[in-house]
Amino acid sequence: MNQMYLILFISLFLNINCGKKEDAMPVSNQQLLTTSGGWKLTAETLSPPFQGITDYYAELDPCEADNILKFLSNGTFSIDEGATKCDASDPQLYITGTWSWNSNNTLTMSYTGAKEKEQLSIITLTSTMLKFSHSSKLMAGSVATETYQAQ
């Protein structure tokens, strides 16, 4: 009888362990940033308001709201015009540059042809969402918070 319990216990133990899922390998921030088909803006707010505007996303034309931000693993990025262009003669990739991940959870972006670099403070980065904030020099020092959805 004890032998039967032992066999039953071993079979139960093997069934439980065989059904256990392996832990997934941890994914780095750089991998999360570069593995999607790009990032589409879904929200942008300004604080303090710039000229009374807090919801900057609502101010965008549809041809701007469909743009795709793409980070590549080689340290370059681009902004694609998306499905619609504001001007048919615009290039499909209208902004390019380089990016680097910093140890303090910020991202440095250098735009091609520009001298200044932009620091983005990462708020959320998952396989489906990217959210960051940055100081907007064009909007009189407002802090822009942008939310993107993976494509």
MDTraj code that builds the backbone (N, CA, C; nanometers):
import mdtraj as md
import numpy as np

residues = "MET ASN GLN MET TYR LEU ILE LEU PHE ILE SER LEU PHE LEU ASN ILE ASN CYS GLY LYS LYS GLU ASP ALA MET PRO VAL SER ASN GLN GLN LEU LEU THR THR SER GLY GLY TRP LYS LEU THR ALA GLU THR LEU SER PRO PRO PHE GLN GLY ILE THR ASP TYR TYR ALA GLU LEU ASP PRO CYS GLU ALA ASP ASN ILE LEU LYS PHE LEU SER ASN GLY THR PHE SER ILE ASP GLU GLY ALA THR LYS CYS ASP ALA SER ASP PRO GLN LEU TYR ILE THR GLY THR TRP SER TRP ASN SER ASN ASN THR LEU THR MET SER TYR THR GLY ALA LYS GLU LYS GLU GLN LEU SER ILE ILE THR LEU THR SER THR MET LEU LYS PHE SER HIS SER SER LYS LEU MET ALA GLY SER VAL ALA THR GLU THR TYR GLN ALA GLN".split()
xyz = np.array([
    [0.0815, -0.1184, 0.0000],
    [0.0000, 0.0000, 0.0000],
    [0.0867, 0.1259, 0.0000],
    [0.1958, 0.1282, 0.0810],
    [0.2852, 0.2433, 0.0852],
    [0.3502, 0.2666, -0.0510],
    [0.3788, 0.1555, -0.1194],
    [0.4397, 0.1666, -0.2511],
    [0.3418, 0.2332, -0.3485],
    [0.2156, 0.2040, -0.3354],
    [0.1148, 0.2635, -0.4220],
    [0.1042, 0.4146, -0.3979],
    [0.1093, 0.4556, -0.2704],
    [0.1078, 0.5980, -0.2389],
    [0.2323, 0.6683, -0.2943],
    [0.3446, 0.6010, -0.2855],
    [0.4689, 0.6576, -0.3363],
    [0.4587, 0.6779, -0.4879],
    [0.4069, 0.5816, -0.5599],
    [0.3912, 0.5933, -0.7055],
    [0.2921, 0.7044, -0.7387],
    [0.1830, 0.7102, -0.6647],
    [0.0841, 0.8150, -0.6864],
    [0.1447, 0.9532, -0.6601],
    [0.2218, 0.9667, -0.5539],
    [0.2867, 1.0928, -0.5199],
    [0.3864, 1.1340, -0.6292],
    [0.4668, 1.0410, -0.6771],
    [0.5654, 1.0694, -0.7813],
    [0.4946, 1.1131, -0.9099],
    [0.3875, 1.0426, -0.9485],
    [0.3152, 1.0811, -1.0704],
    [0.2542, 1.2195, -1.0566],
    [0.1969, 1.2495, -0.9410],
    [0.1387, 1.3806, -0.9186],
    [0.2471, 1.4879, -0.9245],
    [0.3604, 1.4629, -0.8625],
    [0.4725, 1.5572, -0.8622],
    [0.5214, 1.5820, -1.0047],
    [0.5367, 1.4781, -1.0837],
    [0.5842, 1.4924, -1.2216],
    [0.4834, 1.5690, -1.3062],
    [0.3555, 1.5432, -1.2872],
    [0.2537, 1.6154, -1.3640],
    [0.2533, 1.7640, -1.3306],
    [0.2694, 1.7959, -1.2045],
    [0.2707, 1.9368, -1.1638],
    [0.3944, 2.0053, -1.2210],
    [0.5115, 1.9436, -1.2107],
    [0.6342, 2.0053, -1.2586],
    [0.6407, 2.0122, -1.4104],
    [0.5854, 1.9154, -1.4797],
    [0.5876, 1.9181, -1.6262],
    [0.4989, 2.0295, -1.6802],
    [0.3958, 2.0651, -1.6065],
    [0.3057, 2.1709, -1.6517],
    [0.3561, 2.3096, -1.6181],
    [0.4645, 2.3184, -1.5396],
    [0.5166, 2.4480, -1.4980],
    [0.5827, 2.5185, -1.6160],
    [0.5490, 2.6469, -1.6345],
    [0.6083, 2.7247, -1.7418],
    [0.7458, 2.7724, -1.6996],
    [0.8349, 2.7779, -1.7974],
    [0.9684, 2.8313, -1.7726],
    [0.9569, 2.9828, -1.7544],
    [1.0371, 3.0377, -1.6660],
    [1.0402, 3.1827, -1.6503],
    [1.0995, 3.2442, -1.7763],
    [1.0366, 3.3489, -1.8255],
    [1.0849, 3.4163, -1.9449],
    [1.2143, 3.4912, -1.9127],
    [1.3001, 3.5006, -2.0119],
    [1.4230, 3.5763, -1.9951],
    [1.3861, 3.7238, -1.9773],
    [1.4515, 3.7924, -1.8870],
    [1.4212, 3.9345, -1.8702],
    [1.4555, 4.0114, -1.9976],
    [1.3748, 4.1100, -2.0271],
    [1.3936, 4.1911, -2.1462],
    [1.4475, 4.3268, -2.1031],
    [1.5517, 4.3730, -2.1693],
    [1.6104, 4.5024, -2.1341],
    [1.5240, 4.6164, -2.1886],
    [1.5449, 4.7343, -2.1337],
    [1.4726, 4.8521, -2.1819],
    [1.5015, 4.8775, -2.3296],
    [1.6274, 4.8558, -2.3703],
    [1.6637, 4.8763, -2.5092],
    [1.5886, 4.7789, -2.5999],
    [1.5723, 4.6538, -2.5553],
    [1.4978, 4.5555, -2.6341],
    [1.3508, 4.5953, -2.6435],
    [1.2919, 4.6393, -2.5336],
    [1.1522, 4.6830, -2.5364],
    [1.1336, 4.7998, -2.6326],
    [1.2282, 4.8912, -2.6314],
    [1.2192, 5.0106, -2.7142],
    [1.2281, 4.9778, -2.8630],
    [1.3096, 4.8781, -2.8974],
    [1.3393, 4.8511, -3.0386],
    [1.2633, 4.7337, -3.0990],
    [1.1933, 4.6551, -3.0206],
    [1.1335, 4.5342, -3.0769],
    [0.9960, 4.5548, -3.1386],
    [0.9329, 4.6656, -3.1122],
    [0.8011, 4.6860, -3.1732],
    [0.8186, 4.7332, -3.3173],
    [0.7103, 4.7366, -3.3912],
    [0.7122, 4.7892, -3.5274],
    [0.7124, 4.9408, -3.5273],
    [0.7420, 4.9996, -3.4167],
    [0.7417, 5.1445, -3.4005],
    [0.6380, 5.1840, -3.2963],
    [0.6322, 5.3121, -3.2694],
    [0.5457, 5.3670, -3.1646],
    [0.4602, 5.4786, -3.2223],
    [0.3291, 5.4690, -3.2024],
    [0.2359, 5.5702, -3.2514],
    [0.1854, 5.6535, -3.1338],
    [0.1922, 5.7847, -3.1479],
    [0.1474, 5.8768, -3.0437],
    [-0.0022, 5.8608, -3.0193],
    [-0.0395, 5.8487, -2.8915],
    [-0.1816, 5.8378, -2.8562],
    [-0.2258, 5.9499, -2.7622],
    [-0.1292, 6.0200, -2.7017],
    [-0.1631, 6.1310, -2.6113],
    [-0.0401, 6.2197, -2.5936],
    [-0.0654, 6.3501, -2.5801],
    [0.0418, 6.4437, -2.5464],
    [-0.0193, 6.5594, -2.4687],
    [0.0334, 6.5805, -2.3504],
    [-0.0153, 6.6894, -2.2658],
    [0.0983, 6.7861, -2.2344],
    [0.0605, 6.9096, -2.2023],
    [0.1572, 7.0136, -2.1682],
    [0.1284, 7.0665, -2.0283],
    [0.2366, 7.0844, -1.9514],
    [0.2219, 7.1395, -1.8179],
    [0.3430, 7.2277, -1.7891],
    [0.3259, 7.3529, -1.7545],
    [0.1987, 7.4236, -1.7515],
    [0.1450, 7.4407, -1.8930],
    [0.0183, 7.4781, -1.9052],
    [-0.0407, 7.4962, -2.0381],
    [0.0376, 7.5988, -2.1205],
    [0.0434, 7.5759, -2.2496],
    [0.1061, 7.6696, -2.3420],
    [-0.0048, 7.7383, -2.4201],
    [-0.0167, 7.8681, -2.4043],
    [-0.1223, 7.9467, -2.4685],
    [-0.2600, 7.8847, -2.4425],
    [-0.2807, 7.8387, -2.3180],
    [-0.4081, 7.7810, -2.2769],
    [-0.4283, 7.6356, -2.3186],
    [-0.3293, 7.5747, -2.3823],
    [-0.3434, 7.4371, -2.4318],
    [-0.2751, 7.3393, -2.3366],
    [-0.3519, 7.2405, -2.2896],
    [-0.2926, 7.1315, -2.2113],
    [-0.2937, 7.0006, -2.2908],
    [-0.3982, 6.9773, -2.3714],
    [-0.4076, 6.8563, -2.4531],
    [-0.3544, 6.8874, -2.5927],
    [-0.2233, 6.8740, -2.6086],
    [-0.1623, 6.9080, -2.7362],
    [-0.1991, 6.8064, -2.8448],
    [-0.2227, 6.6831, -2.8063],
    [-0.2608, 6.5794, -2.9035],
    [-0.3884, 6.6198, -2.9783],
    [-0.4823, 6.6804, -2.9087],
    [-0.6082, 6.7231, -2.9706],
    [-0.5857, 6.8328, -3.0747],
    [-0.4724, 6.9018, -3.0670],
    [-0.4405, 7.0089, -3.1611],
    [-0.3745, 6.9580, -3.2897],
    [-0.3310, 6.8326, -3.2888],
    [-0.2601, 6.7783, -3.4051],
    [-0.3550, 6.7508, -3.5211],
    [-0.3060, 6.7748, -3.6417],
    [-0.3794, 6.7342, -3.7612],
    [-0.3703, 6.5825, -3.7731],
    [-0.4681, 6.5173, -3.8365],
    [-0.4616, 6.3710, -3.8539],
    [-0.3317, 6.3247, -3.9214],
    [-0.2786, 6.4075, -4.0127],
    [-0.1542, 6.3712, -4.0811],
    [-0.0332, 6.3756, -3.9871],
    [-0.0445, 6.4406, -3.8730],
    [0.0621, 6.4421, -3.7726],
    [0.0405, 6.3323, -3.6689],
    [-0.0841, 6.3065, -3.6363],
    [-0.1171, 6.2101, -3.5309],
    [-0.0889, 6.0653, -3.5721],
    [-0.0720, 6.0395, -3.7022],
    [-0.0478, 5.9008, -3.7450],
    [0.1007, 5.8703, -3.7658],
    [0.1882, 5.9637, -3.7291],
    [0.3318, 5.9422, -3.7460],
    [0.3813, 5.8297, -3.6558],
    [0.4874, 5.7626, -3.6994],
    [0.5432, 5.6487, -3.6262],
    [0.6871, 5.6797, -3.5863],
    [0.7145, 5.6709, -3.4568],
    [0.8489, 5.6869, -3.4024],
    [0.9108, 5.5483, -3.3927],
    [1.0274, 5.5288, -3.4535],
    [1.0888, 5.3957, -3.4534],
    [1.2325, 5.4045, -3.4051],
    [1.2644, 5.3218, -3.3053],
    [1.3996, 5.3101, -3.2523],
    [1.4600, 5.1805, -3.3052],
    [1.5817, 5.1878, -3.3573],
    [1.6499, 5.0692, -3.4065],
    [1.7608, 5.0290, -3.3100],
    [1.7934, 4.9005, -3.3085],
    [1.8929, 4.8500, -3.2142],
    [2.0335, 4.9029, -3.2424],
    [2.0572, 4.9607, -3.3594],
    [2.1890, 5.0165, -3.3906],
    [2.2069, 5.1580, -3.3349],
    [2.1086, 5.2061, -3.2577],
    [2.1196, 5.3381, -3.1947],
    [2.0690, 5.4528, -3.2803],
    [1.9944, 5.4215, -3.3853],
    [1.9353, 5.5274, -3.4669],
    [1.7840, 5.5275, -3.4458],
    [1.7208, 5.6395, -3.4806],
    [1.5752, 5.6464, -3.4741],
    [1.5256, 5.7237, -3.5955],
    [1.3978, 5.7093, -3.6228],
    [1.3351, 5.7857, -3.7307],
    [1.1908, 5.8137, -3.6939],
    [1.1378, 5.9176, -3.7543],
    [0.9949, 5.9458, -3.7438],
    [0.9401, 5.9365, -3.8852],
    [0.8474, 5.8439, -3.9013],
    [0.7862, 5.8143, -4.0300],
    [0.6562, 5.8925, -4.0408],
    [0.6249, 5.9411, -4.1590],
    [0.5026, 6.0187, -4.1812],
    [0.3750, 5.9393, -4.1568],
    [0.3840, 5.8082, -4.1504],
    [0.2641, 5.7288, -4.1297],
    [0.1832, 5.7172, -4.2578],
    [0.0573, 5.6821, -4.2442],
    [-0.0289, 5.6563, -4.3603],
    [-0.0606, 5.7823, -4.4395],
    [-0.0675, 5.8979, -4.3720],
    [-0.0999, 6.0220, -4.4426],
    [0.0096, 6.1251, -4.4194],
    [0.0425, 6.1971, -4.5238],
    [0.1401, 6.3058, -4.5144],
    [0.0662, 6.4391, -4.5133],
    [0.1205, 6.5347, -4.4413],
    [0.0614, 6.6685, -4.4422],
    [0.0886, 6.7379, -4.5754],
    [0.2016, 6.7046, -4.6364],
    [0.2373, 6.7578, -4.7679],
    [0.2878, 6.6393, -4.8499],
    [0.2261, 6.6128, -4.9626],
    [0.2595, 6.4963, -5.0448],
    [0.4062, 6.4934, -5.0853],
    [0.4709, 6.6095, -5.0898],
    [0.6121, 6.6127, -5.1311],
    [0.7090, 6.5858, -5.0152],
    [0.6584, 6.5760, -4.8929],
    [0.7453, 6.5461, -4.7783],
    [0.8032, 6.4060, -4.7906],
    [0.9290, 6.3870, -4.7444],
    [0.9844, 6.2513, -4.7449],
    [0.9092, 6.1644, -4.6435],
    [0.9046, 6.0336, -4.6662],
    [0.8352, 5.9439, -4.5742],
    [0.9017, 5.9453, -4.4356],
    [1.0347, 5.9393, -4.4333],
    [1.1094, 5.9537, -4.3074],
    [1.1523, 6.0986, -4.2986],
    [1.0884, 6.1752, -4.2121],
    [1.1179, 6.3178, -4.2130],
    [1.2076, 6.3637, -4.0997],
    [1.2270, 6.2807, -3.9977],
    [1.3232, 6.3126, -3.8919],
    [1.4023, 6.1858, -3.8633],
    [1.5339, 6.2017, -3.8523],
    [1.6208, 6.0892, -3.8169],
    [1.7221, 6.1380, -3.7145],
    [1.7910, 6.0445, -3.6545],
    [1.8939, 6.0800, -3.5586],
    [1.9442, 5.9577, -3.4848],
    [2.0094, 5.9837, -3.3733],
    [2.0628, 5.8754, -3.2903],
    [2.0030, 5.8847, -3.1507],
    [2.0036, 5.7716, -3.0807],
    [1.9523, 5.7675, -2.9448],
    [2.0458, 5.6838, -2.8591],
    [2.0431, 5.7096, -2.7283],
    [2.1169, 5.6262, -2.6332],
    [2.0396, 5.6206, -2.5027],
    [2.0453, 5.5032, -2.4391],
    [1.9789, 5.4817, -2.3111],
    [2.0768, 5.5165, -2.2012],
    [2.0332, 5.5949, -2.1043],
    [2.1186, 5.6334, -1.9931],
    [2.0799, 5.5554, -1.8685],
    [2.1729, 5.5425, -1.7767],
    [2.1501, 5.4620, -1.6560],
    [2.0441, 5.5218, -1.5633],
    [2.0117, 5.6496, -1.5781],
    [1.9135, 5.7132, -1.4906],
    [1.7725, 5.7123, -1.5496],
    [1.7441, 5.6124, -1.6346],
    [1.6116, 5.5950, -1.6963],
    [1.5729, 5.7128, -1.7857],
    [1.6731, 5.7690, -1.8509],
    [1.6473, 5.8722, -1.9507],
    [1.7012, 5.8253, -2.0848],
    [1.6516, 5.8876, -2.1864],
    [1.6914, 5.8583, -2.3232],
    [1.7427, 5.9887, -2.3822],
    [1.8581, 5.9854, -2.4455],
    [1.9118, 6.1032, -2.5125],
    [1.8903, 6.0859, -2.6620],
    [1.8280, 6.1858, -2.7233],
    [1.8049, 6.1829, -2.8676],
    [1.8784, 6.2990, -2.9320],
    [1.9546, 6.2680, -3.0369],
    [2.0258, 6.3685, -3.1156],
    [1.9670, 6.3649, -3.2554],
    [1.9127, 6.4769, -3.2978],
    [1.8486, 6.4846, -3.4291],
    [1.9523, 6.5158, -3.5364],
    [1.9416, 6.4484, -3.6501],
    [2.0332, 6.4723, -3.7606],
    [2.0260, 6.6191, -3.8012],
    [2.1442, 6.6839, -3.8084],
    [2.1502, 6.8238, -3.8497],
    [2.1287, 6.9247, -3.7386],
    [2.0978, 6.8785, -3.6190],
    [2.0751, 6.9705, -3.5058],
    [2.1916, 6.9577, -3.4072],
    [2.2258, 7.0677, -3.3418],
    [2.3357, 7.0668, -3.2454],
    [2.2909, 7.0210, -3.1074],
    [2.1675, 7.0545, -3.0714],
    [2.1192, 7.0237, -2.9368],
    [2.0671, 6.8809, -2.9272],
    [2.0776, 6.8280, -2.8074],
    [2.0245, 6.6951, -2.7785],
    [1.9025, 6.7103, -2.6896],
    [1.8154, 6.6125, -2.6956],
    [1.6941, 6.6160, -2.6137],
    [1.6987, 6.5020, -2.5126],
    [1.6653, 6.5329, -2.3875],
    [1.6605, 6.4328, -2.2814],
    [1.5151, 6.3950, -2.2556],
    [1.4841, 6.2675, -2.2682],
    [1.3494, 6.2178, -2.2400],
    [1.3538, 6.1397, -2.1096],
    [1.2668, 6.1730, -2.0166],
    [1.2564, 6.0981, -1.8906],
    [1.1497, 5.9905, -1.9086],
    [1.1924, 5.8658, -1.9043],
    [1.1012, 5.7545, -1.9272],
    [1.0120, 5.7360, -1.8045],
    [0.8815, 5.7365, -1.8268],
    [0.7837, 5.7147, -1.7202],
    [0.7386, 5.5695, -1.7219],
    [0.7037, 5.5192, -1.8401],
    [0.6580, 5.3808, -1.8565],
    [0.7151, 5.3253, -1.9862],
    [0.7662, 5.2033, -1.9788],
    [0.8101, 5.1332, -2.0994],
    [0.7744, 4.9863, -2.0830],
    [0.6782, 4.9410, -2.1634],
    [0.6389, 4.8005, -2.1664],
    [0.6406, 4.7568, -2.3123],
    [0.6027, 4.6343, -2.3380],
    [0.5999, 4.5869, -2.4767],
    [0.4890, 4.6545, -2.5573],
    [0.3950, 4.7205, -2.4907],
    [0.2832, 4.7833, -2.5617],
    [0.2748, 4.9341, -2.5437],
    [0.3470, 4.9911, -2.4461],
    [0.3334, 5.1348, -2.4198],
    [0.4673, 5.1994, -2.3867],
    [0.4877, 5.3174, -2.4417],
    [0.6029, 5.4019, -2.4119],
    [0.5476, 5.5370, -2.3694],
    [0.5902, 5.5828, -2.2526],
    [0.5458, 5.7137, -2.2031],
    [0.6678, 5.7854, -2.1469],
    [0.6877, 5.9099, -2.1917],
    [0.8012, 5.9874, -2.1428],
    [0.7633, 6.1345, -2.1336],
    [0.8452, 6.2097, -2.0628],
    [0.8263, 6.3544, -2.0546],
    [0.9572, 6.4222, -2.0919],
    [0.9455, 6.5459, -2.1375],
    [1.0639, 6.6245, -2.1734],
    [1.0267, 6.7716, -2.1709],
    [1.1275, 6.8543, -2.1517],
    [1.1061, 6.9983, -2.1526],
    [1.0921, 7.0437, -2.2970],
    [0.9899, 7.1214, -2.3257],
    [0.9630, 7.1670, -2.4616],
    [1.0078, 7.3115, -2.4786],
    [1.1196, 7.3297, -2.5473],
    [1.1712, 7.4650, -2.5706],
    [1.0803, 7.5422, -2.6656],
    [1.0168, 7.4720, -2.7576],
    [0.9274, 7.5381, -2.8530],
    [0.8008, 7.5891, -2.7860],
    [0.7668, 7.5317, -2.6719],
    [0.6426, 7.5683, -2.6042],
    [0.6723, 7.6392, -2.4729],
    [0.7657, 7.7318, -2.4783],
    [0.7983, 7.8216, -2.3666],
    [0.8263, 7.7490, -2.2350],
    [0.8995, 7.6384, -2.2431],
    [0.9397, 7.5696, -2.1222],
    [0.8363, 7.4751, -2.0627],
    [0.7256, 7.4549, -2.1279],
    [0.6286, 7.3566, -2.0785],
    [0.6914, 7.2176, -2.0809],
    [0.6462, 7.1322, -1.9917],
    [0.6886, 6.9934, -1.9941],
    [0.5831, 6.9152, -2.0731],
    [0.6301, 6.8494, -2.1787],
    [0.5415, 6.7667, -2.2607],
    [0.5499, 6.6244, -2.2123],
    [0.4353, 6.5603, -2.1926],
    [0.4292, 6.4183, -2.1585],
    [0.3617, 6.3489, -2.2761],
    [0.4349, 6.2548, -2.3363],
    [0.3867, 6.1869, -2.4560],
    [0.3668, 6.0383, -2.4274],
    [0.2567, 5.9837, -2.4796],
    [0.2253, 5.8416, -2.4645],
    [0.2139, 5.7808, -2.6038],
    [0.2803, 5.6677, -2.6218],
    [0.2823, 5.5981, -2.7505],
    [0.2360, 5.4553, -2.7319],
    [0.1739, 5.4011, -2.8364],
    [0.1306, 5.2611, -2.8377],
    [0.2171, 5.1873, -2.9393],
    [0.2597, 5.0659, -2.9024],
    [0.3400, 4.9843, -2.9935],
    [0.2567, 4.9465, -3.1163],
    [0.3220, 4.9450, -3.2291],
    [0.2562, 4.9101, -3.3557],
    [0.2953, 4.7705, -3.4002],
])
top = md.Topology()
chain = top.add_chain()
for i, resn in enumerate(residues, 1):
    res = top.add_residue(resn, chain, resSeq=i)
    for name in ("N", "CA", "C"):
        top.add_atom(name, md.element.get_by_symbol(name[0]), res)
traj = md.Trajectory(xyz[None], top)
